[in-house]
Amino acid sequence: MIETIEANPDTIITLVNEKKFIVQEPVAEVVEKVVSYKTRIHGLPRVIEKAKET
């Protein structure tokens, strides 16, 4: 499980077991991919954009 995600200029992902991974993707992209993965695996509903007023 992910404990923290930092940007310095590379993105560093720290897991709860204190292992660290340095990746090239920006923090926002890593977060987006994690949310997408968890949504697929756990069947969580995606955030639905607010409907435009008519």
PQR file of N, CA, C, O and H, with PARSE charges and radii, in Angstrom:
ATOM      1  N   MET A   1       0.841  -1.181   0.000 -0.4000 1.5000
ATOM      2  CA  MET A   1       0.000   0.000   0.000 -0.0000 2.0000
ATOM      3  C   MET A   1       0.887   1.246   0.000  0.5500 1.7000
ATOM      4  O   MET A   1       1.985   1.258   0.557 -0.5500 1.4000
ATOM      5  N   ILE A   2       0.383   2.266  -0.629 -0.4000 1.5000
ATOM      6  CA  ILE A   2       1.135   3.514  -0.747 -0.0000 2.0000
ATOM      7  C   ILE A   2       0.956   4.339   0.521  0.5500 1.7000
ATOM      8  O   ILE A   2      -0.159   4.530   1.006 -0.5500 1.4000
ATOM      9  H   ILE A   2      -0.509   2.256  -1.081  0.4000 1.0000
ATOM     10  N   GLU A   3       2.075   4.821   1.044 -0.4000 1.5000
ATOM     11  CA  GLU A   3       2.031   5.711   2.200 -0.0000 2.0000
ATOM     12  C   GLU A   3       2.092   7.165   1.752  0.5500 1.7000
ATOM     13  O   GLU A   3       1.272   7.982   2.170 -0.5500 1.4000
ATOM     14  H   GLU A   3       2.981   4.665   0.650  0.4000 1.0000
ATOM     15  N   THR A   4       3.071   7.491   0.894 -0.4000 1.5000
ATOM     16  CA  THR A   4       3.199   8.869   0.408 -0.0000 2.0000
ATOM     17  C   THR A   4       3.634   8.886  -1.053  0.5500 1.7000
ATOM     18  O   THR A   4       4.214   7.929  -1.566 -0.5500 1.4000
ATOM     19  H   THR A   4       3.737   6.827   0.553  0.4000 1.0000
ATOM     20  N   ILE A   5       3.333  10.010  -1.705 -0.4000 1.5000
ATOM     21  CA  ILE A   5       3.818  10.281  -3.060 -0.0000 2.0000
ATOM     22  C   ILE A   5       4.379  11.699  -3.026  0.5500 1.7000
ATOM     23  O   ILE A   5       3.680  12.647  -2.667 -0.5500 1.4000
ATOM     24  H   ILE A   5       2.862  10.788  -1.288  0.4000 1.0000
ATOM     25  N   GLU A   6       5.657  11.832  -3.405 -0.4000 1.5000
ATOM     26  CA  GLU A   6       6.316  13.134  -3.363 -0.0000 2.0000
ATOM     27  C   GLU A   6       6.878  13.483  -4.737  0.5500 1.7000
ATOM     28  O   GLU A   6       7.155  12.607  -5.556 -0.5500 1.4000
ATOM     29  H   GLU A   6       6.225  11.062  -3.697  0.4000 1.0000
ATOM     30  N   ALA A   7       7.038  14.778  -4.965 -0.4000 1.5000
ATOM     31  CA  ALA A   7       7.664  15.241  -6.212 -0.0000 2.0000
ATOM     32  C   ALA A   7       8.899  16.047  -5.854  0.5500 1.7000
ATOM     33  O   ALA A   7       8.800  17.060  -5.161 -0.5500 1.4000
ATOM     34  H   ALA A   7       6.813  15.489  -4.300  0.4000 1.0000
ATOM     35  N   ASN A   8      10.089  15.597  -6.330 -0.4000 1.5000
ATOM     36  CA  ASN A   8      11.329  16.314  -6.095 -0.0000 2.0000
ATOM     37  C   ASN A   8      12.398  16.140  -7.132  0.5500 1.7000
ATOM     38  O   ASN A   8      13.317  15.432  -6.721 -0.5500 1.4000
ATOM     39  H   ASN A   8      10.169  14.774  -6.892  0.4000 1.0000
ATOM     40  N   PRO A   9      12.526  16.524  -8.196 -0.5600 1.5000
ATOM     41  CA  PRO A   9      11.635  16.674  -9.334  0.2800 2.0000
ATOM     42  C   PRO A   9      11.075  15.353  -9.831  0.5500 1.7000
ATOM     43  O   PRO A   9      10.026  15.340 -10.475 -0.5500 1.4000
ATOM     44  N   ASP A  10      11.754  14.222  -9.545 -0.4000 1.5000
ATOM     45  CA  ASP A  10      11.139  12.935  -9.895 -0.0000 2.0000
ATOM     46  C   ASP A  10      10.057  12.620  -8.868  0.5500 1.7000
ATOM     47  O   ASP A  10      10.056  13.180  -7.772 -0.5500 1.4000
ATOM     48  H   ASP A  10      12.606  14.232  -9.021  0.4000 1.0000
ATOM     49  N   THR A  11       9.155  11.743  -9.215 -0.4000 1.5000
ATOM     50  CA  THR A  11       8.098  11.341  -8.290 -0.0000 2.0000
ATOM     51  C   THR A  11       8.594  10.150  -7.484  0.5500 1.7000
ATOM     52  O   THR A  11       9.056   9.156  -8.045 -0.5500 1.4000
ATOM     53  H   THR A  11       9.156  11.288 -10.105  0.4000 1.0000
ATOM     54  N   ILE A  12       8.492  10.259  -6.154 -0.4000 1.5000
ATOM     55  CA  ILE A  12       8.924   9.185  -5.262 -0.0000 2.0000
ATOM     56  C   ILE A  12       7.696   8.622  -4.560  0.5500 1.7000
ATOM     57  O   ILE A  12       6.973   9.342  -3.872 -0.5500 1.4000
ATOM     58  H   ILE A  12       8.117  11.066  -5.699  0.4000 1.0000
ATOM     59  N   ILE A  13       7.474   7.331  -4.742 -0.4000 1.5000
ATOM     60  CA  ILE A  13       6.352   6.638  -4.107 -0.0000 2.0000
ATOM     61  C   ILE A  13       6.930   5.839  -2.947  0.5500 1.7000
ATOM     62  O   ILE A  13       7.805   4.996  -3.148 -0.5500 1.4000
ATOM     63  H   ILE A  13       8.062   6.746  -5.301  0.4000 1.0000
ATOM     64  N   THR A  14       6.444   6.098  -1.729 -0.4000 1.5000
ATOM     65  CA  THR A  14       6.888   5.356  -0.553 -0.0000 2.0000
ATOM     66  C   THR A  14       5.756   4.455  -0.103  0.5500 1.7000
ATOM     67  O   THR A  14       4.626   4.904   0.091 -0.5500 1.4000
ATOM     68  H   THR A  14       5.733   6.782  -1.566  0.4000 1.0000
ATOM     69  N   LEU A  15       6.072   3.178   0.061 -0.4000 1.5000
ATOM     70  CA  LEU A  15       5.075   2.212   0.516 -0.0000 2.0000
ATOM     71  C   LEU A  15       5.084   2.137   2.041  0.5500 1.7000
ATOM     72  O   LEU A  15       6.009   2.631   2.686 -0.5500 1.4000
ATOM     73  H   LEU A  15       6.989   2.814  -0.096  0.4000 1.0000
ATOM     74  N   VAL A  16       4.055   1.518   2.616 -0.4000 1.5000
ATOM     75  CA  VAL A  16       3.970   1.415   4.074 -0.0000 2.0000
ATOM     76  C   VAL A  16       5.105   0.574   4.659  0.5500 1.7000
ATOM     77  O   VAL A  16       5.424   0.711   5.840 -0.5500 1.4000
ATOM     78  H   VAL A  16       3.304   1.116   2.093  0.4000 1.0000
ATOM     79  N   ASN A  17       5.718  -0.295   3.850 -0.4000 1.5000
ATOM     80  CA  ASN A  17       6.853  -1.087   4.330 -0.0000 2.0000
ATOM     81  C   ASN A  17       8.182  -0.351   4.130  0.5500 1.7000
ATOM     82  O   ASN A  17       9.255  -0.938   4.271 -0.5500 1.4000
ATOM     83  H   ASN A  17       5.458  -0.407   2.891  0.4000 1.0000
ATOM     84  N   GLU A  18       8.094   0.950   3.796 -0.4000 1.5000
ATOM     85  CA  GLU A  18       9.218   1.874   3.626 -0.0000 2.0000
ATOM     86  C   GLU A  18      10.038   1.653   2.351  0.5500 1.7000
ATOM     87  O   GLU A  18      11.083   2.282   2.187 -0.5500 1.4000
ATOM     88  H   GLU A  18       7.223   1.427   3.681  0.4000 1.0000
ATOM     89  N   LYS A  19       9.595   0.787   1.454 -0.4000 1.5000
ATOM     90  CA  LYS A  19      10.253   0.662   0.153 -0.0000 2.0000
ATOM     91  C   LYS A  19       9.903   1.892  -0.669  0.5500 1.7000
ATOM     92  O   LYS A  19       8.791   2.413  -0.582 -0.5500 1.4000
ATOM     93  H   LYS A  19       8.746   0.277   1.587  0.4000 1.0000
ATOM     94  N   LYS A  20      10.862   2.353  -1.469 -0.4000 1.5000
ATOM     95  CA  LYS A  20      10.650   3.549  -2.284 -0.0000 2.0000
ATOM     96  C   LYS A  20      10.833   3.215  -3.756  0.5500 1.7000
ATOM     97  O   LYS A  20      11.686   2.411  -4.133 -0.5500 1.4000
ATOM     98  H   LYS A  20      11.766   1.929  -1.540  0.4000 1.0000
ATOM     99  N   PHE A  21      10.002   3.859  -4.580 -0.4000 1.5000
ATOM    100  CA  PHE A  21      10.087   3.714  -6.024 -0.0000 2.0000
ATOM    101  C   PHE A  21      10.172   5.103  -6.623  0.5500 1.7000
ATOM    102  O   PHE A  21       9.395   5.988  -6.263 -0.5500 1.4000
ATOM    103  H   PHE A  21       9.309   4.512  -4.274  0.4000 1.0000
ATOM    104  N   ILE A  22      11.110   5.299  -7.534 -0.4000 1.5000
ATOM    105  CA  ILE A  22      11.230   6.566  -8.250 -0.0000 2.0000
ATOM    106  C   ILE A  22      10.671   6.335  -9.643  0.5500 1.7000
ATOM    107  O   ILE A  22      11.099   5.424 -10.352 -0.5500 1.4000
ATOM    108  H   ILE A  22      11.741   4.580  -7.826  0.4000 1.0000
ATOM    109  N   VAL A  23       9.708   7.169 -10.031 -0.4000 1.5000
ATOM    110  CA  VAL A  23       9.063   7.032 -11.331 -0.0000 2.0000
ATOM    111  C   VAL A  23       9.136   8.354 -12.084  0.5500 1.7000
ATOM    112  O   VAL A  23       9.346   9.408 -11.483 -0.5500 1.4000
ATOM    113  H   VAL A  23       9.361   7.909  -9.455  0.4000 1.0000
ATOM    114  N   GLN A  24       8.963   8.292 -13.393 -0.4000 1.5000
ATOM    115  CA  GLN A  24       9.044   9.499 -14.223 -0.0000 2.0000
ATOM    116  C   GLN A  24       7.724  10.254 -14.296  0.5500 1.7000
ATOM    117  O   GLN A  24       7.720  11.458 -14.553 -0.5500 1.4000
ATOM    118  H   GLN A  24       8.792   7.436 -13.881  0.4000 1.0000
ATOM    119  N   GLU A  25       6.611   9.577 -14.075 -0.4000 1.5000
ATOM    120  CA  GLU A  25       5.304  10.203 -14.207 -0.0000 2.0000
ATOM    121  C   GLU A  25       5.099  11.243 -13.104  0.5500 1.7000
ATOM    122  O   GLU A  25       5.569  11.056 -11.982 -0.5500 1.4000
ATOM    123  H   GLU A  25       6.614   8.599 -13.866  0.4000 1.0000
ATOM    124  N   PRO A  26       4.399  12.341 -13.418 -0.5600 1.5000
ATOM    125  CA  PRO A  26       4.095  13.346 -12.399  0.2800 2.0000
ATOM    126  C   PRO A  26       3.113  12.799 -11.361  0.5500 1.7000
ATOM    127  O   PRO A  26       2.392  11.836 -11.620 -0.5500 1.4000
ATOM    128  N   VAL A  27       3.097  13.424 -10.192 -0.4000 1.5000
ATOM    129  CA  VAL A  27       2.249  12.978  -9.082 -0.0000 2.0000
ATOM    130  C   VAL A  27       0.794  12.843  -9.516  0.5500 1.7000
ATOM    131  O   VAL A  27       0.155  11.839  -9.205 -0.5500 1.4000
ATOM    132  H   VAL A  27       3.683  14.206  -9.982  0.4000 1.0000
ATOM    133  N   ALA A  28       0.262  13.826 -10.222 -0.4000 1.5000
ATOM    134  CA  ALA A  28      -1.151  13.793 -10.633 -0.0000 2.0000
ATOM    135  C   ALA A  28      -1.457  12.554 -11.467  0.5500 1.7000
ATOM    136  O   ALA A  28      -2.516  11.946 -11.309 -0.5500 1.4000
ATOM    137  H   ALA A  28       0.781  14.642 -10.474  0.4000 1.0000
ATOM    138  N   GLU A  29      -0.537  12.177 -12.353 -0.4000 1.5000
ATOM    139  CA  GLU A  29      -0.752  11.001 -13.194 -0.0000 2.0000
ATOM    140  C   GLU A  29      -0.708   9.714 -12.362  0.5500 1.7000
ATOM    141  O   GLU A  29      -1.490   8.793 -12.598 -0.5500 1.4000
ATOM    142  H   GLU A  29       0.323  12.671 -12.481  0.4000 1.0000
ATOM    143  N   VAL A  30       0.204   9.653 -11.393 -0.4000 1.5000
ATOM    144  CA  VAL A  30       0.287   8.478 -10.514 -0.0000 2.0000
ATOM    145  C   VAL A  30      -1.009   8.335  -9.723  0.5500 1.7000
ATOM    146  O   VAL A  30      -1.565   7.241  -9.628 -0.5500 1.4000
ATOM    147  H   VAL A  30       0.840  10.400 -11.202  0.4000 1.0000
ATOM    148  N   VAL A  31      -1.487   9.431  -9.160 -0.4000 1.5000
ATOM    149  CA  VAL A  31      -2.733   9.395  -8.387 -0.0000 2.0000
ATOM    150  C   VAL A  31      -3.890   8.958  -9.276  0.5500 1.7000
ATOM    151  O   VAL A  31      -4.706   8.132  -8.868 -0.5500 1.4000
ATOM    152  H   VAL A  31      -1.036  10.320  -9.237  0.4000 1.0000
ATOM    153  N   GLU A  32      -3.967   9.501 -10.485 -0.4000 1.5000
ATOM    154  CA  GLU A  32      -5.030   9.137 -11.424 -0.0000 2.0000
ATOM    155  C   GLU A  32      -4.997   7.635 -11.737  0.5500 1.7000
ATOM    156  O   GLU A  32      -6.039   6.983 -11.787 -0.5500 1.4000
ATOM    157  H   GLU A  32      -3.304  10.172 -10.817  0.4000 1.0000
ATOM    158  N   LYS A  33      -3.802   7.100 -11.944 -0.4000 1.5000
ATOM    159  CA  LYS A  33      -3.667   5.672 -12.248 -0.0000 2.0000
ATOM    160  C   LYS A  33      -4.043   4.800 -11.053  0.5500 1.7000
ATOM    161  O   LYS A  33      -4.657   3.746 -11.225 -0.5500 1.4000
ATOM    162  H   LYS A  33      -2.955   7.629 -11.903  0.4000 1.0000
ATOM    163  N   VAL A  34      -3.685   5.226  -9.853 -0.4000 1.5000
ATOM    164  CA  VAL A  34      -4.047   4.466  -8.644 -0.0000 2.0000
ATOM    165  C   VAL A  34      -5.559   4.459  -8.465  0.5500 1.7000
ATOM    166  O   VAL A  34      -6.146   3.413  -8.190 -0.5500 1.4000
ATOM    167  H   VAL A  34      -3.187   6.081  -9.713  0.4000 1.0000
ATOM    168  N   VAL A  35      -6.189   5.612  -8.619 -0.4000 1.5000
ATOM    169  CA  VAL A  35      -7.647   5.703  -8.487 -0.0000 2.0000
ATOM    170  C   VAL A  35      -8.325   4.848  -9.547  0.5500 1.7000
ATOM    171  O   VAL A  35      -9.285   4.138  -9.247 -0.5500 1.4000
ATOM    172  H   VAL A  35      -5.711   6.462  -8.843  0.4000 1.0000
ATOM    173  N   SER A  36      -7.844   4.906 -10.773 -0.4000 1.5000
ATOM    174  CA  SER A  36      -8.411   4.105 -11.854 -0.0000 2.0000
ATOM    175  C   SER A  36      -8.290   2.614 -11.547  0.5500 1.7000
ATOM    176  O   SER A  36      -9.241   1.857 -11.745 -0.5500 1.4000
ATOM    177  H   SER A  36      -7.064   5.483 -11.017  0.4000 1.0000
ATOM    178  N   TYR A  37      -7.130   2.198 -11.068 -0.4000 1.5000
ATOM    179  CA  TYR A  37      -6.906   0.787 -10.728 -0.0000 2.0000
ATOM    180  C   TYR A  37      -7.849   0.338  -9.613  0.5500 1.7000
ATOM    181  O   TYR A  37      -8.492  -0.706  -9.716 -0.5500 1.4000
ATOM    182  H   TYR A  37      -6.358   2.813 -10.907  0.4000 1.0000
ATOM    183  N   LYS A  38      -7.922   1.130  -8.554 -0.4000 1.5000
ATOM    184  CA  LYS A  38      -8.787   0.752  -7.425 -0.0000 2.0000
ATOM    185  C   LYS A  38     -10.255   0.740  -7.836  0.5500 1.7000
ATOM    186  O   LYS A  38     -11.028  -0.078  -7.339 -0.5500 1.4000
ATOM    187  H   LYS A  38      -7.400   1.979  -8.470  0.4000 1.0000
ATOM    188  N   THR A  39     -10.645   1.633  -8.732 -0.4000 1.5000
ATOM    189  CA  THR A  39     -12.017   1.656  -9.228 -0.0000 2.0000
ATOM    190  C   THR A  39     -12.326   0.368  -9.984  0.5500 1.7000
ATOM    191  O   THR A  39     -13.385  -0.231  -9.797 -0.5500 1.4000
ATOM    192  H   THR A  39     -10.017   2.297  -9.136  0.4000 1.0000
ATOM    193  N   ARG A  40     -11.399  -0.053 -10.837 -0.4000 1.5000
ATOM    194  CA  ARG A  40     -11.602  -1.299 -11.597 -0.0000 2.0000
ATOM    195  C   ARG A  40     -11.626  -2.518 -10.683  0.5500 1.7000
ATOM    196  O   ARG A  40     -12.482  -3.389 -10.839 -0.5500 1.4000
ATOM    197  H   ARG A  40     -10.538   0.434 -10.989  0.4000 1.0000
ATOM    198  N   ILE A  41     -10.716  -2.591  -9.750 -0.4000 1.5000
ATOM    199  CA  ILE A  41     -10.583  -3.766  -8.889 -0.0000 2.0000
ATOM    200  C   ILE A  41     -11.725  -3.869  -7.887  0.5500 1.7000
ATOM    201  O   ILE A  41     -12.289  -4.946  -7.692 -0.5500 1.4000
ATOM    202  H   ILE A  41     -10.021  -1.883  -9.623  0.4000 1.0000
ATOM    203  N   HIS A  42     -12.060  -2.769  -7.261 -0.4000 1.5000
ATOM    204  CA  HIS A  42     -13.053  -2.780  -6.188 -0.0000 2.0000
ATOM    205  C   HIS A  42     -14.452  -2.390  -6.649  0.5500 1.7000
ATOM    206  O   HIS A  42     -15.396  -2.447  -5.861 -0.5500 1.4000
ATOM    207  H   HIS A  42     -11.602  -1.894  -7.419  0.4000 1.0000
ATOM    208  N   GLY A  43     -14.601  -1.999  -7.903 -0.4000 1.5000
ATOM    209  CA  GLY A  43     -15.912  -1.630  -8.420 -0.0000 2.0000
ATOM    210  C   GLY A  43     -16.462  -0.356  -7.808  0.5500 1.7000
ATOM    211  O   GLY A  43     -17.677  -0.194  -7.688 -0.5500 1.4000
ATOM    212  H   GLY A  43     -13.834  -1.953  -8.543  0.4000 1.0000
ATOM    213  N   LEU A  44     -15.573   0.548  -7.421 -0.4000 1.5000
ATOM    214  CA  LEU A  44     -16.018   1.801  -6.822 -0.0000 2.0000
ATOM    215  C   LEU A  44     -16.593   2.708  -7.904  0.5500 1.7000
ATOM    216  O   LEU A  44     -16.109   2.712  -9.036 -0.5500 1.4000
ATOM    217  H   LEU A  44     -14.587   0.416  -7.519  0.4000 1.0000
ATOM    218  N   PRO A  45     -17.616   3.472  -7.561 -0.5600 1.5000
ATOM    219  CA  PRO A  45     -18.195   4.375  -8.565  0.2800 2.0000
ATOM    220  C   PRO A  45     -17.222   5.507  -8.893  0.5500 1.7000
ATOM    221  O   PRO A  45     -16.515   6.005  -8.017 -0.5500 1.4000
ATOM    222  N   ARG A  46     -17.197   5.898 -10.142 -0.4000 1.5000
ATOM    223  CA  ARG A  46     -16.377   7.037 -10.548 -0.0000 2.0000
ATOM    224  C   ARG A  46     -17.114   8.321 -10.206  0.5500 1.7000
ATOM    225  O   ARG A  46     -18.339   8.337 -10.087 -0.5500 1.4000
ATOM    226  H   ARG A  46     -17.772   5.493 -10.854  0.4000 1.0000
ATOM    227  N   VAL A  47     -16.364   9.381 -10.052 -0.4000 1.5000
ATOM    228  CA  VAL A  47     -16.966  10.680  -9.799 -0.0000 2.0000
ATOM    229  C   VAL A  47     -17.649  11.118 -11.083  0.5500 1.7000
ATOM    230  O   VAL A  47     -17.035  11.125 -12.150 -0.5500 1.4000
ATOM    231  H   VAL A  47     -15.369   9.368 -10.149  0.4000 1.0000
ATOM    232  N   ILE A  48     -18.911  11.479 -10.980 -0.4000 1.5000
ATOM    233  CA  ILE A  48     -19.685  11.896 -12.147 -0.0000 2.0000
ATOM    234  C   ILE A  48     -19.707  13.414 -12.187  0.5500 1.7000
ATOM    235  O   ILE A  48     -20.028  14.074 -11.199 -0.5500 1.4000
ATOM    236  H   ILE A  48     -19.411  11.473 -10.113  0.4000 1.0000
ATOM    237  N   GLU A  49     -19.361  13.953 -13.344 -0.4000 1.5000
ATOM    238  CA  GLU A  49     -19.374  15.405 -13.479 -0.0000 2.0000
ATOM    239  C   GLU A  49     -20.790  15.930 -13.316  0.5500 1.7000
ATOM    240  O   GLU A  49     -21.763  15.277 -13.694 -0.5500 1.4000
ATOM    241  H   GLU A  49     -19.100  13.417 -14.147  0.4000 1.0000
ATOM    242  N   LYS A  50     -20.883  17.119 -12.748 -0.4000 1.5000
ATOM    243  CA  LYS A  50     -22.179  17.750 -12.539 -0.0000 2.0000
ATOM    244  C   LYS A  50     -22.848  17.998 -13.885  0.5500 1.7000
ATOM    245  O   LYS A  50     -22.218  18.509 -14.811 -0.5500 1.4000
ATOM    246  H   LYS A  50     -20.093  17.649 -12.441  0.4000 1.0000
ATOM    247  N   ALA A  51     -24.112  17.640 -13.993 -0.4000 1.5000
ATOM    248  CA  ALA A  51     -24.852  17.846 -15.239 -0.0000 2.0000
ATOM    249  C   ALA A  51     -24.990  19.343 -15.509  0.5500 1.7000
ATOM    250  O   ALA A  51     -25.212  20.137 -14.595 -0.5500 1.4000
ATOM    251  H   ALA A  51     -24.624  17.225 -13.241  0.4000 1.0000
ATOM    252  N   LYS A  52     -24.855  19.709 -16.776 -0.4000 1.5000
ATOM    253  CA  LYS A  52     -25.020  21.116 -17.143 -0.0000 2.0000
ATOM    254  C   LYS A  52     -26.479  21.506 -16.994  0.5500 1.7000
ATOM    255  O   LYS A  52     -27.385  20.731 -17.301 -0.5500 1.4000
ATOM    256  H   LYS A  52     -24.675  19.065 -17.519  0.4000 1.0000
ATOM    257  N   GLU A  53     -26.685  22.730 -16.514 -0.4000 1.5000
ATOM    258  CA  GLU A  53     -28.059  23.223 -16.381 -0.0000 2.0000
ATOM    259  C   GLU A  53     -28.638  23.486 -17.760  0.5500 1.7000
ATOM    260  O   GLU A  53     -27.947  23.975 -18.653 -0.5500 1.4000
ATOM    261  H   GLU A  53     -25.949  23.359 -16.265  0.4000 1.0000
ATOM    262  N   THR A  54     -29.909  23.158 -17.926 -0.4000 1.5000
ATOM    263  CA  THR A  54     -30.550  23.372 -19.226 -0.0000 2.0000
ATOM    264  C   THR A  54     -31.375  24.624 -19.236  0.5500 1.7000
ATOM    265  O   THR A  54     -31.984  24.954 -20.254 -0.5500 1.4000
ATOM    266  H   THR A  54     -30.471  22.761 -17.201  0.4000 1.0000
TER
END
